[in-house]
Amino acid sequence: MAERVSNSVYMLRTKKGLTQEELASLSGVTRQTIISIEKGNYTPSVLLALKLATIFNKHVEDIFHYEK
């Protein structure tokens, strides 16, 4: 069974009214990186996860979820 990390970035971003481009700019990455995170194709670095948590005013573990 593959391990993976799921996330609620899409839901939090849309709830906050941000576009992918705006979130990318705020977090210092490209729009393509945000797309990849939202699709679950990319697990961000700890630094990026912390930046996203700050932007959304959440704990990292409220955004990213480890699945066995």
ZIZI-V80657 format. One line per field, one symbol per residue. ss: DSSP state (H for helix, E for strand, L for the rest). phi: phi as a letter, one per 30 degrees, with the letter a starting at -180 (. if undefined). Layout:
# ZIZI-V80657
ss->???
phi->???
This chain:
# ZIZI-V80657
ss->LLLEEEELHHHHHHHHLLLHHHHHHHHLLLHHHHHHHHHLLLLLLHHHHHHHHHHHLLLHHHHEEEEL
phi->.ddaccacdeddddddicddddddddcibdedddeddddicbcddeddddddddedhbdeddccbdbd
